[in-house]
Amino acid sequence: MKKLTLVAHAKDKRKILKTLVGLGTAEVTASKDYDKTVKCDDAGLRAEFERKLNRVSFAFSFMKDTHRELNKLKAPEIPLEKLNLKRENKLIEYDDMISEVTENEHDLFSIISDLEDYNTRLTDIKTETARLTHQNEQLRDYLDFDIKFSSVKDTQRVAMFLGLIKGGKKEILLEGATQTAVLKFSGSGDGVFAMCLKEEKEQISKLLIAADFSRCPFTQDFTAKELTDKNNQRINELAEARLDIYKQAASAFKYAYELKVLYDYYFIELAKLDALARTAATSKAFVLEAWVTASAAELTQSKIKEAAPSAEIFVSDPQKGDPVPTYIRSNKFVSPFGINVTAMYGIPKYGELDPNPFVAFFYFLFFGFMLGDAGYGIILSLACFAYLLFRKPVKNSGSFILMFGLCGLSTILWGAIFGGWFSIESQYLQGSAIGRFLLNFKLIDPLSGSQALVMFGMALGLGVIQIAAGFFLSGVTKFRANNKLDAIFNDFSWVVILLGFIVLVFDLLGILKTSVAGIVIALTGLAMLIVGGALGKKNPVKMFIGAFKNVYGGINVFADILSYARLFGLGLTTGVIGMVINKIGALIIDLIPYAGYAIAAVVLLGGHAFNLLINLLGVYVHNCRLQYVEFFGKFYGGEGRAFAPLGSKTKYVYLTDKLETANNTKTNKLEINNNPTK
């Protein structure tokens, strides 16, 4: 990485930031505080951009709701346009983005205003519908009374009451009412209509109070049924109005792409304001500092000079203690593993050892071992590579699919070695020329007793190799940090011990006839480990304790090795489940004549699809765990910060950048940016 420092006129701020976004090669960092300078922050402009960004976000949310509501109706008379609010699979130049926004901004915000108006109207409709529905609930207790609410009032000689009493208190009225009083109750028993002579009003009122009477709140010139019907008619009208609004709102769907560009434009504008806030400025000039990749430094410098000829630019190496971001350039094989495995754990610090090539190798190797069926590997690779071929994902958006496609190749390799072809048993494969050809690649039968142990040993052997690699990389890291003795006696010692064990295993298998050499190598490593524990201690007791702790720590190492038994377990699982599915299919064919073939085909396709998907999930998770716990635990901290050029973070569209142009000559250079976001 290089540090770029520029001093320019205040009037050139916007042009320089626009250039940096268009290049996508510089991450603006906080400038030093110089005398008589201040940090720039335009609060008013920031508030305006945030307001506009929120309005576009509202538009997306409202369109999503509209699409969902119209989908619920599924009415053939409603032509529903497709709504795509996913990230666009295309690149756009920053200058083109500015041109599009300049041309369309007024019209787009006019559309957003319409959507805001629709939302207000829908809110009003929702409120009124809820009010009318609640009113209908209240009217339910009065539906049995064929009297207009406006008529319930005292006359010259008669008093009238309409309302509700508490359930179970009906008897109070029936027992205490006068003979001349008229009482009528609703079907539910809660509604009551009472009519009595004026001179009996006080007596009836007391009875009603005793029955917890509450007077009817309605006074309209309608009966309960008439008012309910009127409300229902209005509710239907509101529902139609609501549907009309959603139909009108759906016309905005065709502007989804333009709105996405508008959103990211203001997202970048806010990022530019954040960058400005990191500069040191006076009324006439400003100082901007940024990190650029070494390969892009010259290009960045020349483009800034084109935009602001009077700017003074200085490029220097990072100083000790600088918070340098990391940028990794990896080849096409390593990159997807770095993005989807390493970056999920953490980013290497600047100058730290790049773990990605090792992660790519081991992840690739373990994946096929655990899935272990060449037929599944063929399907996985074909599906993934077909997607990449036809979809042509831009930047790193297809990295996850590419990783699985590559891992499919590993699965084909290991599946052929294990004789796994859709879990078809060997005796059936031998019945055809193609089957006999495929069996030529079979070296191990994981489901036979003795060879299952060989597969188990291979799983642990792969674990030994990865753990030894972890200790080796830890030692290399310490060597680079000038901790050479620690590296030799505490890390390389384990490499020697594990190498000795590998030689011993080869001797047991008859591959090598050097048992003494294996013992000598392992004991040499053990001696180095004991010395490592005693290093730096003068007290003999402390030396002994340190040596003992180092040796005792070997328990953890061997526990880590046993963790690789999951390679064996998952490798068997895929084949066993597949064989069960095949046997079920064969059984169906035997039991059901003719139609059994069709049923078996469905069972086989569905069963193998399920087996593939469920084991893909298991393999992905367990493979990641081995990298994160057993491998990274030996040497890798992942405490770095990814290089994030100005304008690289967008939500809906991808901006072109000049990083690839500048980097097209080298690979696997640890400056980092695998673009760890997909």
C-alpha positions as CSV (number, residue, x, y, z in Angstrom):
1,M,0.0,0.0,0.0
2,K,1.0,3.6,-0.5
3,K,-0.1,6.7,1.3
4,L,-1.2,9.5,-0.9
5,T,-1.3,13.1,0.5
6,L,-2.5,16.0,-1.6
7,V,-2.9,19.7,-1.0
8,A,-5.3,21.5,-3.3
9,H,-7.5,24.6,-3.6
10,A,-10.9,24.4,-1.8
11,K,-12.7,24.9,-5.1
12,D,-11.3,21.6,-6.3
13,K,-12.7,19.4,-3.5
14,R,-15.7,18.2,-5.5
15,K,-13.7,17.5,-8.6
16,I,-11.1,15.5,-6.8
17,L,-13.6,13.4,-4.8
18,K,-15.5,12.7,-8.1
19,T,-12.3,11.5,-9.6
20,L,-11.5,9.2,-6.7
21,V,-15.0,7.7,-6.8
22,G,-14.7,7.1,-10.6
23,L,-11.3,5.4,-10.1
24,G,-12.2,3.3,-7.1
25,T,-8.6,3.1,-6.1
26,A,-8.3,5.3,-3.0
27,E,-9.6,5.0,0.6
28,V,-9.7,8.4,2.2
29,T,-8.4,8.4,5.7
30,A,-8.3,11.0,8.5
31,S,-5.8,13.8,7.8
32,K,-3.5,15.1,10.5
33,D,-4.5,18.2,12.3
34,Y,-2.5,21.1,11.0
35,D,-2.4,24.6,12.5
36,K,-5.3,26.8,11.6
37,T,-7.2,24.0,9.9
38,V,-10.6,22.5,10.6
39,K,-12.5,19.4,9.7
40,C,-15.0,19.9,6.9
41,D,-18.6,18.8,7.5
42,D,-21.6,20.3,5.7
43,A,-24.4,19.4,8.1
44,G,-27.1,21.0,5.9
45,L,-26.0,19.1,2.8
46,R,-25.7,15.9,4.8
47,A,-29.3,16.3,6.1
48,E,-30.6,16.9,2.6
49,F,-28.9,13.8,1.2
50,E,-30.1,11.7,4.1
51,R,-33.6,12.9,3.5
52,K,-33.5,12.1,-0.2
53,L,-32.0,8.7,0.6
54,N,-34.8,8.0,3.1
55,R,-37.4,8.9,0.5
56,V,-35.9,6.5,-2.1
57,S,-35.8,3.8,0.6
58,F,-39.5,4.5,1.4
59,A,-40.3,4.1,-2.4
60,F,-38.6,0.6,-2.4
61,S,-40.5,-0.4,0.8
62,F,-43.8,0.8,-0.6
63,M,-43.3,-0.9,-3.9
64,K,-42.5,-4.1,-2.2
65,D,-45.7,-3.8,-0.1
66,T,-47.7,-3.0,-3.2
67,H,-46.3,-6.0,-5.1
68,R,-47.1,-8.3,-2.1
69,E,-50.7,-7.0,-1.8
70,L,-51.4,-7.3,-5.5
71,N,-49.9,-10.8,-5.5
72,K,-52.4,-11.8,-2.7
73,L,-55.3,-10.9,-5.0
74,K,-54.0,-12.9,-8.0
75,A,-56.8,-11.5,-10.1
76,P,-56.3,-12.1,-13.9
77,E,-57.6,-8.7,-14.7
78,I,-54.7,-7.1,-12.8
79,P,-51.6,-7.0,-15.1
80,L,-48.8,-7.2,-12.5
81,E,-45.4,-6.0,-13.6
82,K,-42.3,-7.8,-12.4
83,L,-40.6,-5.9,-9.5
84,N,-36.9,-6.4,-9.2
85,L,-35.4,-4.8,-6.1
86,K,-32.3,-7.1,-6.0
87,R,-28.8,-5.9,-6.7
88,E,-28.3,-5.3,-10.4
89,N,-25.9,-7.7,-12.2
90,K,-24.2,-5.0,-14.2
91,L,-21.4,-2.4,-14.0
92,I,-22.0,1.3,-14.4
93,E,-19.5,4.1,-14.8
94,Y,-19.7,6.8,-12.2
95,D,-19.9,9.5,-14.9
96,D,-22.9,7.5,-16.4
97,M,-24.5,7.4,-12.9
98,I,-24.2,11.1,-12.6
99,S,-25.7,11.7,-16.1
100,E,-28.6,9.4,-15.3
101,V,-29.4,11.1,-12.0
102,T,-29.1,14.5,-13.5
103,E,-31.5,13.6,-16.3
104,N,-34.0,11.6,-14.2
105,E,-33.9,13.0,-10.7
106,H,-36.8,15.4,-11.0
107,D,-39.1,12.8,-12.5
108,L,-38.1,10.1,-10.1
109,F,-38.8,12.3,-7.0
110,S,-42.1,13.2,-8.6
111,I,-42.9,9.5,-8.7
112,I,-41.8,9.2,-5.1
113,S,-44.1,12.0,-4.2
114,D,-47.0,10.1,-5.8
115,L,-46.0,7.0,-3.8
116,E,-46.0,9.1,-0.6
117,D,-49.4,10.5,-1.5
118,Y,-50.7,6.9,-2.1
119,N,-49.3,5.9,1.2
120,T,-51.1,8.7,3.0
121,R,-54.3,7.8,1.3
122,L,-53.9,4.2,2.2
123,T,-53.2,5.1,5.8
124,D,-56.5,7.1,5.8
125,I,-58.3,4.2,4.3
126,K,-56.9,1.8,6.8
127,T,-57.8,4.1,9.7
128,E,-61.4,4.6,8.4
129,T,-61.8,0.9,7.7
130,A,-60.7,0.0,11.2
131,R,-63.1,2.6,12.7
132,L,-66.1,1.3,10.7
133,T,-65.2,-2.3,11.5
134,H,-65.0,-1.5,15.2
135,Q,-68.3,0.3,15.0
136,N,-69.9,-2.7,13.4
137,E,-68.6,-4.8,16.3
138,Q,-70.3,-2.4,18.7
139,L,-73.5,-2.5,16.6
140,R,-73.8,-6.3,16.8
141,D,-75.5,-6.1,20.2
142,Y,-78.2,-3.8,18.8
143,L,-79.1,-5.7,15.6
144,D,-82.1,-7.4,17.3
145,F,-83.7,-4.0,18.0
146,D,-85.8,-2.6,15.1
147,I,-85.7,1.0,16.2
148,K,-83.7,4.0,15.0
149,F,-81.1,5.2,17.5
150,S,-82.4,8.8,17.1
151,S,-85.9,7.6,18.3
152,V,-84.5,6.4,21.6
153,K,-85.4,9.5,23.7
154,D,-87.9,10.5,26.3
155,T,-91.4,11.7,25.2
156,Q,-93.9,13.6,27.2
157,R,-95.2,10.5,29.0
158,V,-92.6,7.7,28.2
159,A,-89.0,7.2,29.1
160,M,-86.7,5.0,26.9
161,F,-83.4,3.3,27.5
162,L,-81.0,1.5,25.0
163,G,-77.7,0.1,25.9
164,L,-75.7,-2.8,27.4
165,I,-75.8,-4.7,30.6
166,K,-73.3,-7.1,32.0
167,G,-74.0,-10.8,31.2
168,G,-75.9,-12.7,33.9
169,K,-77.7,-9.6,35.3
170,K,-80.7,-9.8,33.1
171,E,-82.7,-11.3,36.0
172,I,-82.3,-8.1,38.0
173,L,-84.4,-6.2,35.4
174,L,-87.0,-9.0,34.9
175,E,-87.6,-9.3,38.7
176,G,-87.7,-5.6,39.5
177,A,-89.5,-4.1,36.5
178,T,-93.0,-2.8,36.9
179,Q,-95.9,-4.4,35.0
180,T,-96.2,-1.5,32.6
181,A,-92.5,-1.5,31.7
182,V,-91.4,-2.9,28.4
183,L,-88.2,-4.9,28.3
184,K,-86.5,-6.4,25.2
185,F,-83.1,-8.2,25.2
186,S,-80.8,-9.0,22.3
187,G,-80.0,-12.5,21.4
188,S,-76.6,-12.3,23.2
189,G,-78.4,-11.1,26.3
190,D,-76.1,-8.0,26.7
191,G,-78.2,-5.6,24.7
192,V,-81.4,-4.2,26.3
193,F,-84.2,-1.9,25.3
194,A,-86.4,-0.6,28.1
195,M,-89.5,1.6,27.9
196,C,-91.6,2.8,30.9
197,L,-93.9,5.5,32.1
198,K,-92.2,8.7,33.1
199,E,-93.2,8.2,36.7
200,E,-91.4,4.8,36.7
201,K,-88.2,6.2,35.2
202,E,-86.3,6.5,38.5
203,Q,-87.2,3.0,39.5
204,I,-86.1,1.5,36.2
205,S,-82.9,3.6,36.2
206,K,-81.9,2.1,39.6
207,L,-82.5,-1.4,38.2
208,L,-80.4,-0.6,35.2
209,I,-77.6,0.8,37.3
210,A,-77.7,-2.4,39.4
211,A,-77.3,-4.4,36.2
212,D,-74.2,-2.3,35.2
213,F,-76.0,-0.6,32.4
214,S,-74.1,1.5,29.8
215,R,-76.1,3.7,27.5
216,C,-75.8,3.2,23.7
217,P,-73.4,5.7,22.2
218,F,-75.2,5.8,18.8
219,T,-77.7,8.6,18.0
220,Q,-77.9,8.3,14.2
221,D,-81.2,8.3,12.3
222,F,-80.7,4.6,11.5
223,T,-81.4,1.2,13.0
224,A,-78.4,-0.9,13.9
225,K,-78.9,-3.1,10.8
226,E,-79.2,0.0,8.5
227,L,-76.1,1.5,10.0
228,T,-74.2,-1.8,9.7
229,D,-75.2,-2.1,6.1
230,K,-74.2,1.5,5.4
231,N,-70.8,0.8,7.1
232,N,-70.3,-2.4,5.1
233,Q,-71.0,-0.6,1.9
234,R,-68.4,2.1,2.8
235,I,-65.9,-0.6,3.7
236,N,-66.3,-2.2,0.3
237,E,-65.9,1.2,-1.3
238,L,-62.7,1.7,0.7
239,A,-61.4,-1.7,-0.4
240,E,-62.0,-0.8,-4.0
241,A,-60.3,2.5,-3.5
242,R,-57.3,0.7,-1.9
243,L,-57.0,-1.6,-4.8
244,D,-57.1,1.3,-7.3
245,I,-54.3,3.0,-5.4
246,Y,-52.2,-0.2,-5.5
247,K,-52.8,-0.5,-9.2
248,Q,-51.7,3.1,-9.7
249,A,-48.6,2.5,-7.5
250,A,-47.7,-0.5,-9.6
251,S,-46.9,1.8,-12.5
252,A,-43.8,2.8,-10.6
253,F,-42.3,-0.7,-10.8
254,K,-40.8,0.0,-14.2
255,Y,-38.6,2.7,-12.7
256,A,-37.0,0.3,-10.2
257,Y,-33.6,0.4,-11.9
258,E,-33.5,4.2,-12.1
259,L,-34.5,4.4,-8.4
260,K,-31.7,2.0,-7.5
261,V,-29.2,4.2,-9.4
262,L,-30.6,7.2,-7.6
263,Y,-30.3,5.5,-4.2
264,D,-26.6,4.5,-4.7
265,Y,-25.9,8.0,-6.1
266,Y,-26.9,9.6,-2.8
267,F,-25.3,6.8,-0.8
268,I,-22.0,7.7,-2.5
269,E,-22.7,11.4,-2.0
270,L,-22.9,10.7,1.7
271,A,-19.7,8.7,1.5
272,K,-18.0,11.7,-0.2
273,L,-19.2,14.0,2.7
274,D,-17.7,11.5,5.1
275,A,-14.5,11.7,3.2
276,L,-14.6,15.5,3.2
277,A,-15.1,15.4,7.0
278,R,-11.7,13.6,7.3
279,T,-9.8,16.3,5.5
280,A,-8.1,19.2,7.1
281,A,-9.1,22.5,5.6
282,T,-8.8,26.3,5.6
283,S,-11.0,28.7,3.8
284,K,-8.8,28.4,0.7
285,A,-7.2,25.0,0.7
286,F,-7.5,21.5,2.1
287,V,-5.3,18.5,2.8
288,L,-6.5,15.0,1.9
289,E,-4.8,11.7,2.8
290,A,-5.7,8.4,1.3
291,W,-4.5,4.8,1.0
292,V,-3.9,3.6,-2.5
293,T,-2.6,0.2,-3.8
294,A,1.0,0.4,-5.0
295,S,0.0,-0.7,-8.5
296,A,-2.7,2.0,-8.7
297,A,-0.7,4.9,-7.1
298,E,0.6,6.3,-10.4
299,L,-2.8,6.1,-12.2
300,T,-4.5,7.8,-9.2
301,Q,-1.9,10.6,-9.2
302,S,-2.2,11.3,-12.9
303,K,-6.0,11.4,-12.9
304,I,-6.1,13.7,-9.9
305,K,-3.7,16.0,-11.8
306,E,-6.0,16.0,-14.8
307,A,-9.0,17.1,-12.6
308,A,-7.0,19.6,-10.5
309,P,-3.7,20.6,-12.2
310,S,-2.7,22.9,-9.3
311,A,-2.9,20.1,-6.7
312,E,0.3,19.0,-5.0
313,I,0.5,15.2,-4.5
314,F,2.9,13.2,-2.4
315,V,3.1,9.4,-2.4
316,S,4.9,7.7,0.4
317,D,5.3,4.3,2.1
318,P,3.3,3.5,5.3
319,Q,5.0,4.4,8.5
320,K,5.2,2.2,11.5
321,G,2.0,2.4,13.5
322,D,-0.1,3.6,10.6
323,P,-3.6,1.9,10.5
324,V,-2.9,0.5,7.0
325,P,-5.8,-1.4,5.3
326,T,-5.1,-4.6,3.6
327,Y,-5.7,-5.5,0.0
328,I,-5.3,-9.0,-1.5
329,R,-5.1,-9.8,-5.1
330,S,-5.7,-13.5,-5.7
331,N,-5.9,-15.7,-8.7
332,K,-9.2,-17.0,-9.9
333,F,-8.8,-20.3,-8.0
334,V,-7.8,-18.7,-4.6
335,S,-10.1,-15.6,-4.7
336,P,-13.5,-17.3,-4.0
337,F,-12.1,-19.1,-1.0
338,G,-10.7,-15.9,0.4
339,I,-14.0,-14.1,0.0
340,N,-16.3,-16.8,1.3
341,V,-14.2,-18.5,3.9
342,T,-11.3,-16.4,5.1
343,A,-13.1,-13.1,5.1
344,M,-15.9,-14.5,7.2
345,Y,-13.4,-15.1,9.9
346,G,-11.4,-11.9,9.6
347,I,-9.1,-9.9,7.3
348,P,-5.3,-10.3,7.6
349,K,-3.4,-7.3,9.0
350,Y,-1.3,-5.3,6.5
351,G,1.9,-7.2,6.1
352,E,0.6,-10.3,7.7
353,L,1.0,-13.7,6.0
354,D,-1.7,-14.3,3.4
355,P,-3.7,-17.4,4.4
356,N,-5.8,-17.5,1.3
357,P,-3.7,-19.9,-0.9
358,F,-3.5,-22.4,2.0
359,V,-7.2,-22.1,2.8
360,A,-8.1,-22.6,-0.8
361,F,-6.0,-25.7,-1.0
362,F,-7.2,-27.4,2.1
363,Y,-10.9,-26.3,1.7
364,F,-10.9,-27.7,-1.8
365,L,-9.2,-30.9,-0.7
366,F,-11.5,-31.5,2.3
367,F,-14.7,-30.6,0.5
368,G,-14.5,-33.5,-2.0
369,F,-13.3,-35.9,0.7
370,M,-16.4,-35.2,2.8
371,L,-19.0,-35.1,-0.1
372,G,-17.3,-38.1,-1.7
373,D,-19.6,-38.9,-4.6
374,A,-18.4,-38.2,-8.1
375,G,-21.9,-38.1,-9.5
376,Y,-22.9,-35.4,-7.1
377,G,-19.7,-33.6,-7.9
378,I,-20.5,-33.6,-11.6
379,I,-24.0,-32.2,-11.0
380,L,-22.6,-29.5,-8.6
381,S,-19.9,-28.4,-11.0
382,L,-22.2,-28.4,-14.1
383,A,-24.9,-26.4,-12.2
384,C,-22.5,-23.9,-10.9
385,F,-20.5,-23.3,-14.0
386,A,-23.7,-23.2,-16.1
387,Y,-25.0,-20.4,-13.8
388,L,-21.7,-18.5,-14.2
389,L,-21.7,-18.9,-17.9
390,F,-25.2,-17.7,-18.5
391,R,-25.6,-15.2,-15.6
392,K,-22.1,-13.7,-16.0
393,P,-22.0,-12.2,-12.5
394,V,-20.0,-9.0,-12.2
395,K,-17.2,-8.3,-9.8
396,N,-17.2,-10.9,-7.0
397,S,-21.0,-11.4,-6.9
398,G,-20.6,-15.0,-8.2
399,S,-17.7,-16.0,-6.0
400,F,-19.8,-18.2,-3.8
401,I,-21.1,-20.2,-6.8
402,L,-17.6,-20.4,-8.3
403,M,-16.3,-21.8,-5.0
404,F,-18.9,-24.5,-5.0
405,G,-18.2,-25.2,-8.7
406,L,-14.5,-25.7,-8.0
407,C,-15.3,-27.9,-5.0
408,G,-17.5,-30.0,-7.3
409,L,-14.2,-30.8,-9.2
410,S,-12.7,-32.0,-5.9
411,T,-15.8,-34.1,-5.2
412,I,-15.4,-35.8,-8.7
413,L,-11.8,-36.6,-7.9
414,W,-12.4,-38.1,-4.4
415,G,-15.7,-39.7,-5.5
416,A,-13.8,-41.6,-8.3
417,I,-11.2,-42.7,-5.8
418,F,-13.9,-44.0,-3.4
419,G,-16.0,-45.5,-6.2
420,G,-18.9,-43.2,-5.5
421,W,-21.2,-42.7,-8.5
422,F,-24.6,-41.7,-7.1
423,S,-24.0,-44.4,-4.4
424,I,-24.5,-47.2,-7.0
425,E,-22.9,-50.4,-5.6
426,S,-19.9,-51.9,-7.4
427,Q,-21.7,-55.1,-8.5
428,Y,-24.2,-53.1,-10.4
429,L,-21.6,-50.8,-12.0
430,Q,-19.7,-53.9,-13.2
431,G,-22.7,-54.8,-15.4
432,S,-22.0,-52.1,-17.9
433,A,-18.9,-51.0,-19.9
434,I,-19.2,-47.4,-18.5
435,G,-19.5,-48.8,-15.0
436,R,-16.4,-51.0,-15.4
437,F,-14.5,-48.0,-16.8
438,L,-15.5,-45.8,-13.8
439,L,-14.4,-48.5,-11.4
440,N,-10.9,-48.4,-12.8
441,F,-10.4,-45.2,-10.8
442,K,-11.6,-46.7,-7.5
443,L,-8.8,-47.2,-5.0
444,I,-10.7,-47.4,-1.7
445,D,-14.0,-48.9,-0.7
446,P,-15.1,-46.8,2.3
447,L,-17.9,-49.3,3.2
448,S,-15.7,-52.4,3.5
449,G,-14.4,-53.0,7.0
450,S,-10.6,-52.8,6.5
451,Q,-10.7,-50.1,3.9
452,A,-13.0,-48.0,6.0
453,L,-10.1,-47.9,8.5
454,V,-7.8,-46.8,5.7
455,M,-10.2,-43.9,4.9
456,F,-10.3,-43.0,8.6
457,G,-6.5,-43.0,8.7
458,M,-6.5,-40.7,5.6
459,A,-8.9,-38.3,7.3
460,L,-6.6,-38.1,10.3
461,G,-3.6,-37.9,8.0
462,L,-5.0,-34.9,6.2
463,G,-5.6,-33.3,9.6
464,V,-2.0,-33.9,10.6
465,I,-0.8,-32.2,7.4
466,Q,-3.1,-29.2,7.9
467,I,-2.1,-28.8,11.5
468,A,1.6,-29.1,10.6
469,A,1.0,-26.4,8.0
470,G,-0.6,-24.2,10.6
471,F,2.4,-24.6,12.9
472,F,4.8,-24.0,10.0
473,L,2.9,-20.8,9.0
474,S,3.0,-19.6,12.7
475,G,6.7,-20.2,12.7
476,V,7.2,-18.2,9.5
477,T,5.1,-15.4,10.9
478,K,7.3,-15.3,14.1
479,F,10.4,-15.4,12.0
480,R,9.2,-12.4,10.0
481,A,8.6,-10.7,13.4
482,N,12.2,-11.6,14.5
483,N,11.0,-14.1,17.1
484,K,13.2,-16.8,15.7
485,L,13.8,-18.9,18.8
486,D,10.1,-19.0,19.6
487,A,9.4,-20.0,16.0
488,I,12.0,-22.8,16.0
489,F,11.3,-24.4,19.4
490,N,7.6,-23.8,19.8
491,D,6.2,-24.1,16.2
492,F,8.7,-25.8,14.0
493,S,9.2,-28.4,16.8
494,W,5.6,-29.5,16.2
495,V,6.2,-29.7,12.4
496,V,9.1,-32.0,13.1
497,I,7.1,-34.2,15.6
498,L,4.2,-34.5,13.1
499,L,6.6,-35.3,10.3
500,G,8.0,-38.1,12.4
501,F,4.5,-39.5,13.0
502,I,3.8,-39.4,9.2
503,V,7.0,-41.4,8.6
504,L,6.0,-43.9,11.2
505,V,2.6,-44.3,9.6
506,F,4.2,-44.8,6.2
507,D,6.3,-47.5,7.8
508,L,3.3,-49.3,9.3
509,L,1.6,-49.2,5.9
510,G,4.7,-50.7,4.2
511,I,5.2,-47.6,2.0
512,L,8.6,-46.8,3.7
513,K,10.9,-49.1,5.6
514,T,12.3,-46.5,8.0
515,S,10.7,-46.9,11.4
516,V,13.9,-45.8,13.2
517,A,14.0,-42.6,11.2
518,G,10.4,-41.8,12.1
519,I,11.1,-42.3,15.8
520,V,14.3,-40.2,15.6
521,I,12.5,-37.3,13.8
522,A,9.6,-37.3,16.4
523,L,12.0,-37.4,19.4
524,T,14.0,-34.6,17.8
525,G,10.9,-32.5,17.6
526,L,10.0,-33.4,21.2
527,A,13.4,-32.3,22.4
528,M,13.0,-29.0,20.6
529,L,9.6,-28.6,22.2
530,I,11.1,-29.2,25.7
531,V,13.9,-26.7,25.0
532,G,11.3,-24.2,23.9
533,G,9.4,-24.5,27.2
534,A,12.6,-23.9,29.1
535,L,13.8,-20.9,27.0
536,G,14.1,-17.6,28.8
537,K,13.9,-19.1,32.3
538,K,16.8,-19.2,34.7
539,N,15.2,-21.0,37.6
540,P,15.4,-24.8,37.1
541,V,11.9,-25.3,38.6
542,K,10.4,-22.8,36.1
543,M,12.4,-24.4,33.3
544,F,10.9,-27.8,34.2
545,I,7.3,-26.3,34.5
546,G,7.7,-24.5,31.2
547,A,8.9,-27.7,29.4
548,F,6.1,-29.7,31.0
549,K,3.5,-27.2,29.9
550,N,4.8,-27.4,26.3
551,V,4.7,-31.2,26.2
552,Y,1.3,-31.3,28.0
553,G,0.0,-28.9,25.4
554,G,0.4,-31.8,23.0
555,I,-3.0,-33.1,24.3
556,N,-4.7,-30.2,22.6
557,V,-2.8,-30.9,19.3
558,F,-3.9,-34.5,19.3
559,A,-7.4,-33.5,20.1
560,D,-7.3,-31.2,17.1
561,I,-6.2,-34.1,15.0
562,L,-9.1,-36.2,16.1
563,S,-11.4,-33.4,15.0
564,Y,-10.6,-34.4,11.5
565,A,-12.5,-37.6,12.0
566,R,-15.5,-35.5,10.8
567,L,-14.0,-35.9,7.3
568,F,-14.5,-39.6,7.6
569,G,-18.0,-39.4,9.1
570,L,-19.4,-37.0,6.5
571,G,-17.7,-38.9,3.7
572,L,-19.5,-42.1,4.8
573,T,-22.8,-40.3,5.4
574,T,-23.3,-39.2,1.8
575,G,-22.7,-42.7,0.5
576,V,-24.8,-44.6,3.1
577,I,-27.9,-42.3,2.6
578,G,-27.5,-42.6,-1.2
579,M,-27.4,-46.4,-1.0
580,V,-30.6,-46.4,1.1
581,I,-32.3,-44.2,-1.4
582,N,-31.2,-46.5,-4.2
583,K,-32.5,-49.6,-2.3
584,I,-35.9,-47.9,-1.7
585,G,-36.1,-47.2,-5.5
586,A,-35.3,-50.8,-6.4
587,L,-37.8,-52.1,-3.8
588,I,-40.6,-49.9,-5.4
589,I,-39.8,-51.3,-8.8
590,D,-40.0,-54.9,-7.5
591,L,-43.3,-54.3,-5.6
592,I,-45.2,-52.2,-8.1
593,P,-45.3,-53.4,-11.7
594,Y,-45.0,-50.8,-14.6
595,A,-46.0,-47.7,-12.5
596,G,-43.2,-48.6,-10.1
597,Y,-40.6,-47.2,-12.5
598,A,-42.3,-43.7,-12.5
599,I,-42.7,-43.7,-8.8
600,A,-39.1,-44.9,-8.3
601,A,-37.8,-42.2,-10.6
602,V,-39.5,-39.6,-8.4
603,V,-38.2,-41.1,-5.2
604,L,-34.6,-41.4,-6.6
605,L,-34.6,-37.8,-8.0
606,G,-36.1,-36.4,-4.8
607,G,-34.0,-38.5,-2.5
608,H,-30.7,-37.8,-4.2
609,A,-31.5,-34.1,-4.5
610,F,-32.2,-34.0,-0.7
611,N,-29.1,-36.0,0.0
612,L,-26.9,-33.7,-2.1
613,L,-28.4,-30.5,-0.5
614,I,-28.3,-31.6,3.1
615,N,-24.8,-32.9,2.8
616,L,-23.7,-29.7,0.9
617,L,-24.8,-27.8,3.9
618,G,-23.0,-30.1,6.4
619,V,-19.8,-30.1,4.3
620,Y,-19.7,-26.3,4.0
621,V,-20.2,-25.8,7.7
622,H,-17.8,-28.5,9.0
623,N,-15.2,-27.5,6.4
624,C,-15.3,-23.9,7.6
625,R,-15.1,-25.0,11.2
626,L,-11.9,-27.0,10.5
627,Q,-10.3,-23.9,8.9
628,Y,-11.4,-21.5,11.7
629,V,-10.7,-23.6,14.7
630,E,-8.0,-26.2,14.0
631,F,-6.1,-24.3,11.2
632,F,-6.5,-20.6,12.0
633,G,-6.1,-21.2,15.7
634,K,-2.4,-22.0,15.1
635,F,-1.3,-18.9,13.3
636,Y,-4.0,-16.5,12.1
637,G,-5.6,-13.6,14.0
638,G,-7.7,-12.0,11.2
639,E,-7.6,-8.6,12.9
640,G,-7.0,-6.5,9.8
641,R,-9.2,-4.1,8.0
642,A,-10.2,-4.5,4.4
643,F,-9.2,-1.8,1.9
644,A,-12.4,0.1,1.1
645,P,-12.0,2.6,-1.7
646,L,-14.2,5.6,-1.9
647,G,-17.3,4.6,-3.9
648,S,-16.8,0.8,-3.5
649,K,-19.7,0.4,-1.1
650,T,-23.0,0.5,-2.9
651,K,-26.3,-1.4,-2.4
652,Y,-28.0,-1.9,-5.7
653,V,-25.5,-1.3,-8.5
654,Y,-21.8,-2.0,-9.1
655,L,-19.5,0.9,-10.0
656,T,-16.6,0.2,-12.3
657,D,-13.1,0.7,-10.9
658,K,-9.6,0.8,-12.2
659,L,-8.1,-1.6,-9.6
660,E,-8.2,-4.6,-12.0
661,T,-6.6,-2.5,-14.7
662,A,-3.8,-1.5,-12.4
663,N,-3.4,-5.0,-11.0
664,N,-3.4,-7.1,-14.1
665,T,0.2,-8.1,-13.9
666,K,0.5,-9.7,-10.4
667,T,-1.5,-12.1,-8.3
668,N,-1.6,-13.2,-4.6
669,K,0.0,-10.0,-3.5
670,L,-0.8,-9.2,0.1
671,E,-2.1,-5.7,0.1
672,I,-5.6,-7.2,0.4
673,N,-8.9,-6.7,-1.2
674,N,-10.5,-9.8,-2.2
675,N,-13.6,-7.6,-1.9
676,P,-14.8,-9.8,1.0
677,T,-18.4,-8.7,0.5
678,K,-20.2,-10.8,-2.1
